[in-house]
Amino acid sequence: MGAASLLPGCFYWAKSPRFFDGKITVVRVSTVFGAEPDYWTLALLGTDQHAMPRDFEIIAPAEMPEDYVLQNGAE
C-alpha cells in the first residue's frame, strides 16, 4: 500500500527504521499542514511529531472496533 492510497484522518499500521526503533506502530494521516495530498503528514501517535509518508512503509489500514467511540482530546 503506497502513500497515494492514503485517506486523510484514517489510521494505518506502519513501520519505519527512522521512528520507534523500526517497530510496527499506528499512524494517522494528518492535514494540519494543508488539505492537498502533497502537504499530508503522518501524525505519530503518542508524540507531538509528524513525519512524511515516504518515511514509512504503510502495512494496512488500522480498523477501529465498531463499538468504540473516539473522542477528541478537547472533549
N, CA and C atoms as an extended XYZ file, in Angstrom:
225
Properties=species:S:1:pos:R:3:atomname:S:1:resname:S:1:resid:I:1 pbc="F F F"
N         0.861       -1.174        0.000 N   MET     1
C         0.000        0.000        0.000 CA  MET     1
C         0.903        1.230        0.000 C   MET     1
N         0.736        2.071       -0.974 N   GLY     2
C         1.568        3.259       -1.089 CA  GLY     2
C         0.882        4.501       -0.556 C   GLY     2
N         1.641        5.580       -0.487 N   ALA     3
C         1.116        6.838        0.032 CA  ALA     3
C        -0.029        7.370       -0.810 C   ALA     3
N        -0.081        7.028       -2.091 N   ALA     4
C        -1.138        7.520       -2.972 CA  ALA     4
C        -2.506        7.004       -2.561 C   ALA     4
N        -2.564        5.898       -1.851 N   SER     5
C        -3.849        5.327       -1.456 CA  SER     5
C        -4.269        5.709       -0.038 C   SER     5
N        -3.528        6.597        0.607 N   LEU     6
C        -3.877        7.036        1.957 CA  LEU     6
C        -5.097        7.955        1.931 C   LEU     6
N        -5.853        7.940        3.013 N   LEU     7
C        -7.016        8.809        3.161 CA  LEU     7
C        -6.822        9.691        4.388 C   LEU     7
N        -7.112       10.995        4.269 N   PRO     8
C        -6.915       11.896        5.410 CA  PRO     8
C        -7.773       11.492        6.604 C   PRO     8
N        -7.169       11.591        7.780 N   GLY     9
C        -7.866       11.273        9.020 CA  GLY     9
C        -7.899        9.800        9.366 C   GLY     9
N        -7.480        8.932        8.454 N   CYS    10
C        -7.519        7.492        8.700 CA  CYS    10
C        -6.245        7.018        9.408 C   CYS    10
N        -6.379        5.906       10.091 N   PHE    11
C        -5.279        5.297       10.832 CA  PHE    11
C        -4.725        4.115       10.040 C   PHE    11
N        -3.402        3.942       10.125 N   TYR    12
C        -2.733        2.854        9.401 CA  TYR    12
C        -1.658        2.224       10.276 C   TYR    12
N        -1.483        0.901       10.092 N   TRP    13
C        -0.327        0.221       10.647 CA  TRP    13
C         0.845        0.550        9.744 C   TRP    13
N         1.989        0.913       10.333 N   ALA    14
C         3.149        1.306        9.538 CA  ALA    14
C         4.432        1.031       10.316 C   ALA    14
N         5.559        1.048        9.579 N   LYS    15
C         6.852        0.917       10.253 CA  LYS    15
C         7.886        1.720        9.488 C   LYS    15
N         8.908        2.131       10.228 N   SER    16
C         9.989        2.924        9.654 CA  SER    16
C        11.258        2.671       10.454 C   SER    16
N        12.378        2.534        9.775 N   PRO    17
C        13.635        2.374       10.513 CA  PRO    17
C        14.036        3.661       11.244 C   PRO    17
N        13.447        4.790       10.881 N   ARG    18
C        13.801        6.075       11.485 CA  ARG    18
C        12.992        6.400       12.744 C   ARG    18
N        11.870        5.716       12.961 N   PHE    19
C        10.986        6.043       14.076 CA  PHE    19
C        10.612        4.782       14.849 C   PHE    19
N        10.469        4.915       16.147 N   PHE    20
C        10.031        3.830       17.026 CA  PHE    20
C        10.902        2.587       16.904 C   PHE    20
N        12.184        2.773       16.667 N   ASP    21
C        13.145        1.664       16.575 CA  ASP    21
C        12.747        0.636       15.526 C   ASP    21
N        12.043        1.070       14.482 N   GLY    22
C        11.647        0.166       13.417 CA  GLY    22
C        10.474       -0.735       13.745 C   GLY    22
N         9.874       -0.547       14.920 N   LYS    23
C         8.740       -1.386       15.317 CA  LYS    23
C         7.462       -0.917       14.625 C   LYS    23
N         6.548       -1.839       14.435 N   ILE    24
C         5.262       -1.510       13.833 CA  ILE    24
C         4.471       -0.641       14.803 C   ILE    24
N         3.839        0.409       14.267 N   THR    25
C         3.070        1.344       15.074 CA  THR    25
C         1.842        1.778       14.280 C   THR    25
N         0.979        2.528       14.913 N   VAL    26
C        -0.185        3.091       14.238 CA  VAL    26
C         0.070        4.578       14.018 C   VAL    26
N        -0.198        5.049       12.808 N   VAL    27
C        -0.060        6.466       12.458 CA  VAL    27
C        -1.396        6.954       11.916 C   VAL    27
N        -1.566        8.270       11.913 N   ARG    28
C        -2.797        8.866       11.383 CA  ARG    28
C        -2.419        9.879       10.303 C   ARG    28
N        -3.117        9.841        9.194 N   VAL    29
C        -2.861       10.788        8.110 CA  VAL    29
C        -3.406       12.149        8.545 C   VAL    29
N        -2.532       13.133        8.578 N   SER    30
C        -2.852       14.462        9.073 CA  SER    30
C        -2.847       15.483        7.941 C   SER    30
N        -3.802       16.405        7.997 N   THR    31
C        -3.868       17.508        7.039 CA  THR    31
C        -3.571       18.838        7.721 C   THR    31
N        -2.895       18.798        8.844 N   VAL    32
C        -2.613       20.011        9.618 CA  VAL    32
C        -1.790       21.021        8.810 C   VAL    32
N        -0.999       20.575        7.867 N   PHE    33
C        -0.165       21.481        7.071 CA  PHE    33
C        -0.793       21.846        5.731 C   PHE    33
N        -1.955       21.270        5.420 N   GLY    34
C        -2.648       21.580        4.179 CA  GLY    34
C        -3.530       20.436        3.724 C   GLY    34
N        -4.580       20.775        2.988 N   ALA    35
C        -5.552       19.780        2.555 CA  ALA    35
C        -5.116       19.005        1.315 C   ALA    35
N        -4.185       19.532        0.556 N   GLU    36
C        -3.703       18.850       -0.643 CA  GLU    36
C        -2.781       17.691       -0.254 C   GLU    36
N        -2.857       16.564       -0.959 N   PRO    37
C        -2.033       15.395       -0.618 CA  PRO    37
C        -0.530       15.679       -0.490 C   PRO    37
N        -0.017       16.665       -1.221 N   ASP    38
C         1.412       16.987       -1.113 CA  ASP    38
C         1.790       17.511        0.266 C   ASP    38
N         0.809       17.973        1.041 N   TYR    39
C         1.067       18.537        2.367 CA  TYR    39
C         0.701       17.592        3.503 C   TYR    39
N         0.169       16.428        3.182 N   TRP    40
C        -0.199       15.479        4.216 CA  TRP    40
C         1.042       14.958        4.934 C   TRP    40
N         0.878       14.704        6.212 N   THR    41
C         1.929       14.081        7.003 CA  THR    41
C         1.313       12.919        7.768 C   THR    41
N         2.152       12.171        8.454 N   LEU    42
C         1.673       11.116        9.340 CA  LEU    42
C         1.882       11.580       10.769 C   LEU    42
N         0.802       11.691       11.513 N   ALA    43
C         0.895       12.030       12.927 CA  ALA    43
C         1.364       10.784       13.672 C   ALA    43
N         2.421       10.947       14.452 N   LEU    44
C         2.988        9.837       15.212 CA  LEU    44
C         2.294        9.804       16.560 C   LEU    44
N         1.404        8.849       16.733 N   LEU    45
C         0.566        8.781       17.922 CA  LEU    45
C         1.413        8.643       19.184 C   LEU    45
N         0.990        9.338       20.219 N   GLY    46
C         1.721        9.323       21.477 CA  GLY    46
C         2.835       10.349       21.529 C   GLY    46
N         2.998       11.125       20.447 N   THR    47
C         4.016       12.167       20.396 CA  THR    47
C         3.389       13.425       19.816 C   THR    47
N         4.153       14.496       19.770 N   ASP    48
C         3.697       15.715       19.105 CA  ASP    48
C         4.379       15.868       17.750 C   ASP    48
N         4.857       14.775       17.181 N   GLN    49
C         5.624       14.801       15.938 CA  GLN    49
C         4.789       14.367       14.737 C   GLN    49
N         5.219       14.855       13.572 N   HIS    50
C         4.677       14.427       12.290 CA  HIS    50
C         5.852       13.978       11.423 C   HIS    50
N         5.591       13.041       10.537 N   ALA    51
C         6.619       12.557        9.614 CA  ALA    51
C         6.031       12.530        8.207 C   ALA    51
N         6.906       12.485        7.246 N   MET    52
C         6.463       12.398        5.857 CA  MET    52
C         6.044       10.957        5.554 C   MET    52
N         4.984       10.783        4.765 N   PRO    53
C         4.546        9.422        4.428 CA  PRO    53
C         5.646        8.578        3.782 C   PRO    53
N         6.538        9.196        3.021 N   ARG    54
C         7.609        8.429        2.362 CA  ARG    54
C         8.592        7.824        3.368 C   ARG    54
N         8.576        8.314        4.619 N   ASP    55
C         9.461        7.782        5.652 CA  ASP    55
C         8.950        6.471        6.247 C   ASP    55
N         7.728        6.077        5.890 N   PHE    56
C         7.111        4.888        6.459 CA  PHE    56
C         6.705        3.899        5.386 C   PHE    56
N         6.738        2.639        5.750 N   GLU    57
C         6.127        1.588        4.948 CA  GLU    57
C         4.730        1.387        5.528 C   GLU    57
N         3.710        1.682        4.739 N   ILE    58
C         2.335        1.501        5.190 CA  ILE    58
C         1.981        0.037        5.004 C   ILE    58
N         1.547       -0.601        6.078 N   ILE    59
C         1.273       -2.035        6.039 CA  ILE    59
C        -0.193       -2.315        5.721 C   ILE    59
N        -1.100       -1.666        6.466 N   ALA    60
C        -2.534       -1.920        6.278 CA  ALA    60
C        -3.326       -0.876        7.055 C   ALA    60
N        -4.590       -0.676        6.676 N   PRO    61
C        -5.432        0.212        7.478 CA  PRO    61
C        -5.603       -0.360        8.891 C   PRO    61
N        -5.677        0.517        9.859 N   ALA    62
C        -5.934        0.103       11.242 CA  ALA    62
C        -7.407        0.380       11.513 C   ALA    62
N        -8.171       -0.658       11.670 N   GLU    63
C        -9.614       -0.535       11.861 CA  GLU    63
C        -9.960       -0.365       13.331 C   GLU    63
N       -10.891        0.544       13.586 N   MET    64
C       -11.390        0.738       14.946 CA  MET    64
C       -12.508       -0.279       15.195 C   MET    64
N       -12.605       -0.822       16.408 N   PRO    65
C       -13.733       -1.701       16.714 CA  PRO    65
C       -15.048       -0.943       16.526 C   PRO    65
N       -16.075       -1.630       16.045 N   GLU    66
C       -17.343       -0.981       15.736 CA  GLU    66
C       -17.981       -0.308       16.943 C   GLU    66
N       -17.805       -0.856       18.131 N   ASP    67
C       -18.466       -0.308       19.321 CA  ASP    67
C       -17.594        0.702       20.066 C   ASP    67
N       -16.482        1.121       19.466 N   TYR    68
C       -15.564        2.067       20.108 CA  TYR    68
C       -15.930        3.500       19.717 C   TYR    68
N       -16.065        4.375       20.723 N   VAL    69
C       -16.372        5.774       20.472 CA  VAL    69
C       -15.081        6.569       20.603 C   VAL    69
N       -14.668        7.237       19.509 N   LEU    70
C       -13.444        8.032       19.501 CA  LEU    70
C       -13.783        9.460       19.902 C   LEU    70
N       -13.111        9.965       20.953 N   GLN    71
C       -13.323       11.325       21.395 CA  GLN    71
C       -12.074       12.144       21.116 C   GLN    71
N       -12.270       13.407       20.793 N   ASN    72
C       -11.152       14.311       20.636 CA  ASN    72
C       -10.581       14.663       22.008 C   ASN    72
N        -9.324       15.040       22.051 N   GLY    73
C        -8.657       15.365       23.313 CA  GLY    73
C        -9.310       16.531       24.046 C   GLY    73
N       -10.002       17.402       23.328 N   ALA    74
C       -10.624       18.570       23.944 CA  ALA    74
C       -11.970       18.245       24.584 C   ALA    74
N       -12.472       17.042       24.380 N   GLU    75
C       -13.797       16.694       24.929 CA  GLU    75
C       -13.687       16.217       26.352 C   GLU    75
